[in-house]
Structure formats: C-alpha cells, structure tokens
Amino acid sequence: MSTENPRGPSPGHPALIPPADALRPVRHPDAPAPGELLGTHYDHCFGCGGAQPHGLHLQARAGDGVSITAEFTVQAAHQGAPGLAHGGVLTSALDETLGSLNWLLRTIAVTGRLETDFVRPVPVDTQLFLQAEVTAVAGRKIYSTAVGRIGGPAGPVAVRANALFIEVKVDHFIDNGRQVEIQAAMADPDQIRRVRAFEVNP
Ligand SMILES: CCCCCCCC(=O)SCCNC(=O)CCNC(=O)[C@H](O)C(C)(C)COP(=O)(O)OP(=O)(O)OC[C@H]1O[C@@H](n2cnc3c(N)ncnc32)[C@H](O)[C@@H]1OP(=O)(O)O
C-alpha cells in the first residue's frame, strides 16, 4: 500500500464545490486563541461529551485562521471489523471536528453533506490526529475539509472528508429536538455552554 492515497483528494459531489462568488471564511474576533482547547459543547454529544461512555471523547483545539486540530483514540467499542474502527465512527470523528469549526465563525450550523474517503484501516487503540479548515462561505453555506492521520500529526492519511454545513437559527434545535433534552440544555446557567449546546443537533 502506498503512503498517500494515489487518487489524491476526492473532488467530491458538485454540491461540495464552492461557487465562484464564495467568500473566504472570517475568524470571529472572539474566537478562542490558537492552541486553546474548545472543550465539550454538550455533555451528551457522541463526539465530545463526557456523559457518553462509548462516545469519541474527541478533544478539539483552535488553530490559526478558521482551522481546528483534534485527537481521538479508537476504543474497542468503536469496532466494525475485528480490531478495526467502524467507518461510521471515523466519519463521526470527522463530522465532530468539522462541526467545531463553526465555533470559530460563531455561526450555528448543521451538517448538510459529508463525504468521507477511507484511505487506510484504523486499528483499535490508534490515536487519530485530525485537522480541519473552512475553505469558503457562500450565504448560509459553509464549505470545509478535514483529514485524519495516524502515527502522529504528520503521519500517513487514514481518512479525509469534504463537507457542507448549513447555517440555521437556534429554532432548528428547539423545534426538532426532543423536549426533555431541549429544556435541560436551555436551563444550563452557563450562557456559553447553553449557546454551544445548540451548535448541533442534540
Ligand atoms: C462542536 C460541534 C460538533 C458538531 C458535529 C456534528 C454536526 C452534526 O452532525 S449536525 C446533525 C446532522 N445534520 C442534520 O441533522 C441536518 C438535517 N437537515 C436539515 O435540517 C435541513 O436539511 C437543513 C437545515 C440542512 C437545510 O434545510 P433549510 O434550512 O430548509 O435550507 P435549504 O433551503 O434546503 O438549503 C439551503 C442551501 O443549502 C443547500 N443544501 C441543503 N442541504 C444540502 C445537502 N444535503 N447537500 C447539498 N446542498 C444542500 C441547498 O441546496 C440550498 O442552497 P442554495 O441556497 O444555493 O439554494
């Protein structure tokens, strides 16, 4: 097997290609400083929450510009084939990392489309090093890309993804989420945690 995907980055679905008049993403002035851990946005989030025993417990850190780095270690509970990470779990890690980018834009957005290239199998106990960045913004549409490496932050590529997130109002969650969790999140006295809980579909 070669060290890089011989096909190179997948061009992806046409909907993942920004239009010609798309804008460069702008980091929000109040975004966390480069190197700062973002922390969990919602305790019950499968991607980053501490209250999910089999969750990814992914830790994301602000990077330069509108970029994120994140790590997660594949657990036995994340297997698909014996001793190997389930592809859907790896896609979840990419989704979580890409979703974290929206916090740097201070935009509430949900995943509309997410395409994953699985380049290498990822064994249990492997640490996956993820990097993601927003590439363009066009109205409510946020275009982003991510890569996951194994063996170190500069190691071989195991997964990569392109995504389109769509900006939504907080009503998206309030109108669609199960009421018991919505009420609990809205009752959180910490305003930042309350806002961040509604970054994604709870
Ligand atoms: C820290 C945070 C970590 C978070 C990580 C996890 C993030 C998540 O997983 S979020 C949960 C998964 N996603 C969801 O549940 C979203 C479900 N989908 C929806 O609610 C809706 O389809 C939604 C909101 C995306 C779009 O609906 P709506 O607001 O009516 O917008 P709509 O008018 O259809 O589309 C807006 C634009 O986006 C485009 N678009 C919408 N969906 C897609 C799609 N799937 N593919 C391509 N383009 C799309 C439309 O074509 C339209 O483009 P244009 O403006 O050029 O005409």
The ligand as an SDF file (V2000), in Angstrom:
LIG
                    3D

 57 59  0  0  0  0  0  0  0  0999 V2000
  -18.8840   21.3340   18.0440 C   0  0  0  0  0  0  0  0  0  0  0  0
  -19.9050   20.8540   17.1180 C   0  0  0  0  0  0  0  0  0  0  0  0
  -19.6750   19.4510   16.5280 C   0  0  0  0  0  0  0  0  0  0  0  0
  -20.8520   19.0420   15.7360 C   0  0  0  0  0  0  0  0  0  0  0  0
  -20.6110   17.8700   14.8370 C   0  0  0  0  0  0  0  0  0  0  0  0
  -21.8820   17.2700   14.3830 C   0  0  0  0  0  0  0  0  0  0  0  0
  -22.6430   18.1290   13.4030 C   0  0  0  0  0  0  0  0  0  0  0  0
  -23.8730   17.3810   13.0050 C   0  0  0  0  0  0  0  0  0  0  0  0
  -23.8060   16.1880   12.8290 O   0  0  0  0  0  0  0  0  0  0  0  0
  -25.3490   18.2360   12.8140 S   0  0  0  0  0  0  0  0  0  0  0  0
  -26.5310   16.8920   12.7170 C   0  0  0  0  0  0  0  0  0  0  0  0
  -26.7050   16.3060   11.3380 C   0  0  0  0  0  0  0  0  0  0  0  0
  -27.3680   17.2200   10.4360 N   0  0  0  0  0  0  0  0  0  0  0  0
  -28.7120   17.4330   10.4910 C   0  0  0  0  0  0  0  0  0  0  0  0
  -29.4270   16.9070   11.3220 O   0  0  0  0  0  0  0  0  0  0  0  0
  -29.2770   18.3780    9.4550 C   0  0  0  0  0  0  0  0  0  0  0  0
  -30.6140   17.8620    8.9160 C   0  0  0  0  0  0  0  0  0  0  0  0
  -31.0360   18.6770    7.7460 N   0  0  0  0  0  0  0  0  0  0  0  0
  -31.7650   19.7900    7.8980 C   0  0  0  0  0  0  0  0  0  0  0  0
  -32.2270   20.1120    8.9900 O   0  0  0  0  0  0  0  0  0  0  0  0
  -32.0350   20.6430    6.6850 C   0  0  0  0  0  0  0  0  0  0  0  0
  -31.9810   19.8570    5.5090 O   0  0  0  0  0  0  0  0  0  0  0  0
  -31.0100   21.8320    6.5720 C   0  0  0  0  0  0  0  0  0  0  0  0
  -31.1210   22.7420    7.7910 C   0  0  0  0  0  0  0  0  0  0  0  0
  -29.5740   21.2990    6.4350 C   0  0  0  0  0  0  0  0  0  0  0  0
  -31.2920   22.6360    5.2900 C   0  0  0  0  0  0  0  0  0  0  0  0
  -32.6500   22.9900    5.2800 O   0  0  0  0  0  0  0  0  0  0  0  0
  -33.1310   24.5170    5.0190 P   0  0  0  0  0  0  0  0  0  0  0  0
  -32.7430   25.3760    6.1630 O   0  0  0  0  0  0  0  0  0  0  0  0
  -34.5850   24.4530    4.6670 O   0  0  0  0  0  0  0  0  0  0  0  0
  -32.2570   25.0180    3.8350 O   0  0  0  0  0  0  0  0  0  0  0  0
  -32.4210   24.7640    2.2700 P   0  0  0  0  0  0  0  0  0  0  0  0
  -33.1320   25.9560    1.6910 O   0  0  0  0  0  0  0  0  0  0  0  0
  -32.9730   23.3990    1.9630 O   0  0  0  0  0  0  0  0  0  0  0  0
  -30.8920   24.7650    1.8320 O   0  0  0  0  0  0  0  0  0  0  0  0
  -30.0860   25.9290    1.9240 C   0  0  0  0  0  0  0  0  0  0  0  0
  -28.9930   25.7820    0.8830 C   0  0  0  0  0  0  0  0  0  0  0  0
  -28.1830   24.6560    1.2440 O   0  0  0  0  0  0  0  0  0  0  0  0
  -28.1860   23.6600    0.2240 C   0  0  0  0  0  0  0  0  0  0  0  0
  -28.2730   22.3510    0.8360 N   0  0  0  0  0  0  0  0  0  0  0  0
  -29.0550   21.9780    1.8730 C   0  0  0  0  0  0  0  0  0  0  0  0
  -28.8550   20.6810    2.1760 N   0  0  0  0  0  0  0  0  0  0  0  0
  -27.9200   20.2340    1.2980 C   0  0  0  0  0  0  0  0  0  0  0  0
  -27.3050   18.9700    1.0890 C   0  0  0  0  0  0  0  0  0  0  0  0
  -27.5910   17.9220    1.8480 N   0  0  0  0  0  0  0  0  0  0  0  0
  -26.3890   18.8590    0.0930 N   0  0  0  0  0  0  0  0  0  0  0  0
  -26.0870   19.9190   -0.6800 C   0  0  0  0  0  0  0  0  0  0  0  0
  -26.6450   21.1460   -0.5310 N   0  0  0  0  0  0  0  0  0  0  0  0
  -27.5530   21.2860    0.4410 C   0  0  0  0  0  0  0  0  0  0  0  0
  -29.4470   23.9530   -0.6040 C   0  0  0  0  0  0  0  0  0  0  0  0
  -29.3110   23.4830   -1.9210 O   0  0  0  0  0  0  0  0  0  0  0  0
  -29.5270   25.4710   -0.5240 C   0  0  0  0  0  0  0  0  0  0  0  0
  -28.6160   26.0160   -1.4490 O   0  0  0  0  0  0  0  0  0  0  0  0
  -28.9400   27.4000   -2.2090 P   0  0  0  0  0  0  0  0  0  0  0  0
  -29.0390   28.4600   -1.1350 O   0  0  0  0  0  0  0  0  0  0  0  0
  -27.7800   27.5950   -3.1260 O   0  0  0  0  0  0  0  0  0  0  0  0
  -30.2270   27.1800   -2.9240 O   0  0  0  0  0  0  0  0  0  0  0  0
  1  2  1  0
  2  3  1  0
  3  4  1  0
  4  5  1  0
  5  6  1  0
  6  7  1  0
  7  8  1  0
  8  9  2  0
  8 10  1  0
 10 11  1  0
 11 12  1  0
 12 13  1  0
 13 14  1  0
 14 15  2  0
 14 16  1  0
 16 17  1  0
 17 18  1  0
 18 19  1  0
 19 20  2  0
 19 21  1  0
 21 22  1  0
 21 23  1  0
 23 24  1  0
 23 25  1  0
 23 26  1  0
 26 27  1  0
 27 28  1  0
 28 29  2  0
 28 30  1  0
 28 31  1  0
 31 32  1  0
 32 33  2  0
 32 34  1  0
 32 35  1  0
 35 36  1  0
 36 37  1  0
 37 38  1  0
 37 52  1  0
 38 39  1  0
 39 40  1  0
 39 50  1  0
 40 41  1  0
 40 49  1  0
 41 42  2  0
 42 43  1  0
 43 44  1  0
 43 49  2  0
 44 45  1  0
 44 46  2  0
 46 47  1  0
 47 48  2  0
 48 49  1  0
 50 51  1  0
 50 52  1  0
 52 53  1  0
 53 54  1  0
 54 55  2  0
 54 56  1  0
 54 57  1  0
M  END
$$$$
